[in-house]
Amino acid sequence: MERRYNLVTVIGRTACIVLQTAGGFGILAPAYYIIEGLTPGLMTVLSARMFDQAAAYAGGQKEARKLWYFLAVIVTVYIVKEMIKGVGSIATNASIYERCPAVLKQKLAEKFTRLSLIDYEKPQIHDMCQRAKDCIVRDKLSAVFMVSTVIFTNMAGLAVTLAVVASYHILLLPVSFVSVFPYLITQRLGSNALYDMEKGHTGMERRARYLWRLLTGGESEKELHINDAIEYVSGQWRAVNHRMQTQKYRFRCKMAGYHMVCMALQTLGMGASIGITAVLMIRGRISVGEFGACIVAFGALQTSAGTFLAELGRMGEHLSSAADFFRFMDLPEEKPLLCLERFPEEIVLHKVSFTYPSAERKALCEISLSIKEGRQIALVGENGCGKSTLIKLITGVFKPDGGEILLNVNGKTERNVNISRNISVVLQDFTRYYLTLRENVAISDIDHMEDRERIRECLQKINAPTEPLDGRMGAAFGGQEYSGGQWQRIAIARGIFRDREFFILDEPTSALDPMAETEILKLFLEIMKGSTSIIVSHRIGLCRYVDEVVVMKRGRIVETGSHEELLAGKGEYFRMYEEQSKWYRRE
């Protein structure tokens, strides 16, 4: 791990999160493990005294009163320990293993909102995100806290037990270590190998989950069935899954072999301890009670030490996974920009360029454009020419690699400011919210979520369904299912409901027939009359109704002007117009 994610740092940060979340319950679990760790040593001493009292009573040397006394003390210790164990178990499960993951999920969700959106175009960020999610799903931070608690609290208990065992004979001390020490080595090697294997599987895991969603998702499953492609996708999923499962199986077999060796050494250690203590008893070095207590103590020592060393060995895996979580949480965040009080009189793009991560060529190259307040602009061009990417730069979703975007406000030029509050956008890949119809529209302006009349008015403007307004949407949740065209109308109504100074329509009408699309786009232009707006489209027919047409090709702006001016220029716009006219004439 990197220096900033070393053992002390990860454990310290984890403890802070758990204790802040769990509060007093976070203290109860360590308290139980302290008692659990000290119990074997205490029980060894008490057992030795009880066995001696039992032997003396059997020989007629003493009364039974002291025997019953030690027996009562031992029973009391067990009862108290089990009571504390019950409370500690509730504290551990209800708070550390349930409440903490819920809080961590919230922290992770909040982190997503603070990342730059361009990060989601990077596959390594998706891998880091997946490992952070896996850390929470597998309760790794809770495991780090609990395992470190077990390790630190049991160290004192093990020291006491070892001291008691060694007091009977010093040879029992090395036998104890030899019988359990292999657990530490095998678990340490195994946990590191497991983490490396799972980290290497991250990309395959994401692909396997994606293929599984294709096979089990409603819409994709229908298309795969129609295209008779279910077996093909299923075969790809099986291949990826088989590769991962084969590696995991080989790993488990290797770990099982290591475990068998450890168990054999543990058995040999127990046999050696019995032999040593028997010899000591025969020679009169220890009493019969001490002989019995010593064997009990040695068994308890093996169990607790084996658990201790095994947890210590697995700690590496938990720490590595927890470090993945903190590594994701420590990713640079997008700095909040100053928000404008009013919409600018002009947005100026000056030689703006942009390249997607891992892309070989620029998506946009030296774009220069002026968007004046109150103007209606059509942004046209063939698929893949960079229209949607340009919109993402104008709205601030992405930042340009080169050039700059300037805002003229009250005669002043502003840079690095946020105009998202002034923008309403309907994207090509809009979201279908499986909520109520009312929430689907009003989610764009939640301060007016209860303005039912205005919601209905926006839906009616573009002939979208208006009832039931509080009915749930989506067949998967027992609600109303809509066609692709109806969903698009609802998305446009959502954009209209937001009612901002700058409105952008990024080809959200592709599921509509040409006549319905033209009708909605013309209606949209009428609604937005007097407001600044951009319509992104590959259709030329609507361009005669806007103030300005911007033509893009291969990431560049090749023409700007009115519909008539561009036709007269007989350039790219004229070519597109002629091609579409031929198509409609054939229709």
N, C-alpha and C positions, 0 to 999 in steps of 0.2 A: 504494500500500500504506500501511497505517497505520504510524505512527512506529515502533512496536515490531517491525514486520516489514519494516524497510528492508533495503537491500542488505547492509550490513555485518552486521546481526543474523542474517539468514537464512543468509548464507555461513558466518558463525562457528558457528552452531548445527549447520549441516550438516557442517562440517568436524569438529566435536567428535564427532558420531555416527559418521561414516565412519571416522575415525582410531581411535576406541575399538573399533569393530567389526573393522576390517581390520588393525589393528596395524601391523607393519612393512611389510606389503604396501601399505598406504596411502601409504607414502613412496616406494616404487619407481616408481609411476606418475608422480608429479611429477618424479622424477629423470630418467626417460626424456624427458619433454617439455622439460626444461631442455637436455638434449643435442640433442634434435630442433630446438629453437629456435636453438641456437648453430651448428648444422651448416651452414646456407646461407652464413653469413658466412665461416666457416672454409674451406668448399669453394670460395668465390669467390676467396679469396686463393691457395689451393693451385692452383686451375685456371689462374689467371693466370700463376703461376710455371711451371706445367707447359707451358702453351701457348707461353710465351716460350722455354723450353728446347727445345721441339720445333721452333720457328721457327729458333732459332740452330743447332740440330743440322742441320736441313735446308739451311741456308746454309753449312754446313761450319765454323762459327765455334767450336763446342764439342763435347765428347764426349757420348756417350749416357748416361754414368753418372748425371748429375744428373737427366736425364729419367726414367730408371728409378727413381730415388730418390723423386721427387715422385709418380710413378705408384704406387709401393708405398705411400706415405703415404696417398694418396687411397683406395686399395683397403682399407687397414687401417682408416681412418675409417669407411668404409661397413660393413665387417664388424663392427666394434665396435658401431656404431650399430644394426645389425640384431640383434645378439645381445642388446643391452639392450632393444631393442624387443620381442623375444620374451619376455624375462622380465617386462617391463612389461605386455605383453598378458595374460600369465597372471595377474599380480597384479590387473590391472584387471578381467578377466572373472570369475575365480574368487572374488575377495574383494569388490571394490567392487560389481560388477553381479550377484552371486549371493548372497553371504553377507549383505551389507547389507540387501537387500530382505527376506530371511527374518527378520532381526532386527527390522526395522521392522514387519513384519506382527505379530510377537509383541508389540511395544510398542503397536501399534494395538489388538490384541485385549485387552491388559491395560487400556488406556484405556476400552474399552467397559464393562468390569466395574466401573469406578470412577465412571461417570456415573450421575446420578440417573435412575431408570427413567422418570420423567415426561418426560425429554428425548426419549425415543423416540416420544412422542405429537406431537412438533413437526416439521412438514415441513422447516423450515429446518435442523434438526439432521440429518435424513436427507440433505439436499443437501450439507451440510458433510462428513458421513461419506462420501458417495459421492466427493467431490472428494479427500478424504484417501486413500481406497482407490485412486483413479485415479493419484494421485501416486506411490504405491508400485508399482502395476502397470506404470506407464510409466517407472519408474526415474528419476523427476525429481530426487530428492535425490542419487542417484549422478551424474546429469547436472550438477547444480549444482556438485558437487565437482570433476568432471572438467573441465567447461567453465571454471570459475574457475581451475583448475590450468593449462589450456591458455592462458588469457588472461594470467595473471600470469607464467608461465614464458616465454611467447613474446614478451613485451614486451621482455625483454633481447635475445633473438635478433633481433627485428625492428630494434631500435636498432642492433645491430652490423651487420646486413646493409645497413640504410639508410646507415650511416656509410661502409661500403665502397663502395657504389654512388655516393654523393655525392662521394667522394674522386676519382672519375673525372671527373665534371662535376656541378656543382650543379643543372643543369637536370633531371637524372634524378630528383632528389628530388621536386619537385612533380608530375612526370609519374607517378611511382609512386603518389602519394596520389590523384591524380585518377582513375586507372584502377581503383582498388579501393574508394575511399570510398563509392560508391553502395551497395555491399553492406551497409554498416552501417546506412544509412538504411532501405533496403527491409526488411532483416531485423528491425530494431527495430520498424518499423510493422507488419510482418507478424506478429511474435510477440505483440505486444500485441493485435492484432485476433484472432489465433487463440485466445488465452486468453479474451478477452471472449466470443467465439463459443462456445467449449467450456463456459464458465461458464454462459452462457445456455441451453445444451443440457442442463444437469445434470438438471433435472426431466424433460425429454423422454427423456433416456437411461434414467432409472430406470423410466419408464413403458414404454418400448420393451422393456427387459429383462424387466419383469413380464409383458407380453403375450407375449413369446417363451417365458417359462417356462410360461405357460398352454398355449401351442401344443405345447410339447415335453415337458411334465411328464406322467407316467404317469396319475395320477388325474384331473387336469383335462382331459387329452386325451380320456379315455374319456367324461366327461360332455359335453364339447363335441360329440363324435361322436354321442352318443345324441340330443342336443338339436338336431343339425344346425346348430350355431353356429360351426363351425370357420371358415367363410368370413367371418363377421362379425368375429370376433376377429382373424383374419388381415388383414382389411381395415383394422382400426384400427391394427394393427402396421405395415402398409405405409404408411399415411398419416403416422404419426409418423416412421417411418424415411425416407420420401420427403422430408419437410420438412427434416430434418436433413441428408440427403445433398445436397439442392439447395443449401442454404446453404454446405456444405463445398465443393461443386463450383465455385460462383461465387468462393469465396475462393481456391481453388487456381488458377483461371484468372487471377485478378488477380495472384497471386504469380508465376505463370509469365511474365506480361507484364513485371513488374518484373525478373525474372531475365534475360530477353532483353535489356533495356536495359543491365543490368550487364555482360553478356557482350560487348555491342557496345562499351561504354566500355573494357572490359578489352582487347579486340582493338585498338582505336584507341591505347590506351596502349602496348601492345607494339610496334605499328608506329612510334609516335613515338619510343620508346626506341631501336629499331634505326636509325632515321634519324639521331638525335642522335649515337649512338655511331659510326656510319659516318662522319659528317662529322668527328668528333673524330679518328678514326683517319686519315682522309685528310689532315687538317691537321697530323698528327704530334703531337697532344696526348696520345694514348694509343697503346700498342703493339698489335700484332696479338693477342698473348696476352691483354692487358687487354680488347681489343674482344670476343673470344670469351667471356672470363670475365664481362664486364659483361652480355652478352645472357643467359648462363646464370643469372647472379645476378638479373637483372630478372625472368626467368620464375619463378625460385624465390620471389622477393619477391612477385610477384603471387599465386602460389599460397598461400604462407604468410600473407600479409597478407589475402588474400581469405577464407581460412579463419578467421583471427583475427577479422576484422571481422564475418563471418557468425555466428560463435559468440558474439561480443559482442552482436550484434543479437538472437540467439535467447535470450540470457541472461534477458531480461525474462520470457519465457514460463516458463522453468524456475523462476525466482525466485517468480513468482506462484503456480505450482503448489506449490512447496515451502512458501510462506507459508500456503497452504490447509491443508497437513498440520500445520504448527505451530499454526495457528489452532484446528484441531480438538483437538490435543493440549493446548492451553492452556484448553480449556473448563473451567468450574468443576466440581469433582468433589464427589460426595456425601461429606460428612464421616462417618467411621465413628462409630457410636453405641456407647455402653457396653452390653455384653451382660450380661443377668441370669444369675446363677448358678442360680436356680430360677424356676419359673413363678409369676407373680403370683397372689395369691388372688382378684383381681378386675381386670378391664379395664373402664375407664369411658370412654365416648365422650360428651363434653359439647358439645352444639351444633356438631357437626362438619359442615363444608360443603366441597364440592370441585367444581371446574370444570375440564374438560379444556381444554387449549390450543386456541384458535381456536373454541371452542364458544360458542354464543350464550346458553345457559342452564346453570344448575348441574345437575350430575349427582346431587349429594347436597345436601340443604338442611337444616341444623340438626338433624342426627341425634344423638339422645341415647339411649344404650343401656348397660346393665350386663351384663357377661359374668362370672359367678361361676365359680370353680374347681370342676370336677367336674360342671358342668351340661351337658346335651345340648340344643342349640338347633337348631330348624329355621327357616331364613330363606326365606320364600316371597314370591311376587309374580309378576306377569306379566312377560314378556320386556321388557327395557329399563327396568325400574323402579329399577335401581341396585344390585342385589344383588352382582354381581361387583365393582363399583367399591368397595362397602363392604368387601368382603373384602380388596381390595388396600390399603385404608387400615388395616385391623386388622392385617394382616401386615407393614405398613411399606413395601410396594412404592411407594405414593404417600404424599405428605404432605398433610394437610388445608389448604385455603385459609383456613378459619376454624374457630374452636373448638379443642379440644385433646383428645388421648387420654392418659389417666392410668392408671398401673399402681399398684395397691396391693400392696406387698411387705412382709411382716412389720410391718404397721401404718404403713409409710411410703409416701408418694405419690411415685412416680417419673415424670419427664417425659423425653422424648427418649432413650429407651433402646431397644435392639434385642432383640426376642424371637424372631428368626428361628431361632435355635438350638433353641428350645423348640417349634417348630411343624412339623407335617407337613401338606402341602397337596397335594391332587389337583385340578388346575384343569380347567375345562371344555375349554380349548384345550391339553390336555396334549401333551407332545412324544413323538413316536415315534422312539426311538433305534434306528437300524439297526446295532446292535451284537449281541452275543449275548443270549440270553434272561436269562442270569445277570446280565449287566451292566445290562440294562434294569431289573431289580428293584433290584439292590444299588447303583445309581448314586445313590440317595437317601441312602445311608449307606456311603460308600466304605471306611470303616475295617473294615467287615465284608463286604467283597467276596467273600471265600473261604468264608463261612458258608453252604455249599450246603444243608444241612438246613433252616436257617431260611428260606432263599429258597424252597425247595420248599414249606415249611409255609405261607408267605404266599400262594403261588400256589394251593395246594390249598384254602385257606379260602374263596376266592371262585371256585372252579371254573375257574381259568385253566389254560392249557397248562403242563405242567411239564417236558416233554422235547421236543427235546434241550436240556438246560440250557446247554450250550456251543455250541449251533447258532446260526449267524448268522441274523439276521432281516432280511426285506426282499428281495423278488424282484429288485430292481435290483442287489443285490450277491450274487446267487446263493443267497440264503437262503430260509428259510421265510416265506411271506406269511400274514398273519392277517386275519381279518375285523375290521370296526370294533368290534364288540362284544368280541372277544378282546383287541384293543389296549386297550380301556377297562378290562377286567378286569386286565390286566397293569399298567396305570397305577395302579389302586387297590391292587394288591399292592405296588407300589413305595412308595405312601404308608404302607401298614401296616408295611412293612419298616423305615421310618425310626423308628417307635416313639418318638414324642415326647409331651409332656404335653398338647399342644393339637393337635387334628386337625381339618382343614377339608376338606370334600368339596364342591367347587363344580360341581355338575351334570355330573359326568363320565360319567353313565350314559345319555345321550340316545340312544345307538345300540342300547340294549337294549330288548327288548320290555317292556311294563309289568309282567308277572309276574316276569321275570328282574330287572328294576330293583328292584321291591319286595323281592324275595328278598335281593338284595345289600345294599340299604340297611338292612334289618332285621338282616342278618348283621353289617354294619358297626357298627350301634348296639350289638349284643351284644359285639363285639370291643372297642369303645371304652367299654364300661360302666365308670363310675367316673372316666373321663378327661373333660377339657373338650373339647367337639366342637361343630362347626357344620356342618349339612348345608344346602347351598343347593339349592333345588329349586322347580319350579313345580307339583309334584304334592302334593296335600293329604293323600293316604292315609297317608303315613308319619308325619304330625304327631301322631297319637294315641300314638306310641311315644316321644316326646321329652318333656323336662321343660318346655320353653317354646317357644312359636311367636312369631316376629317377622314381621309382615306389612308389606311395603313397597309403595308406590305413588307413581310420579312423583317419585322421589328422596327420599321422606320415609317415616318409620315411622308407619304409621297405626293399628296395633294390636299389642299384645303380651299374651300370656297362654297358658293351656293350651288344648288342643284343645276341651275341653268349654266352657271359659269363652268362647272366641271364637265358638263356634257359638251359644251362648246370647245373645251380644251382637248377633247378626244384622247384622253390619257387612260390611266388605270380605271378611274371611275366610269368612263364611257365604255370601256371593255366589259366591266362587270354589269353595267346596265343593259348592254346589248345581249350578253349571255343569258341574263335572267328574263329579258323580254322574249328571247327565242323559246325559252322553256315554257313560259306562260302561253305563248302562241301555240305551242305544240299541245298544251293542255286543252 
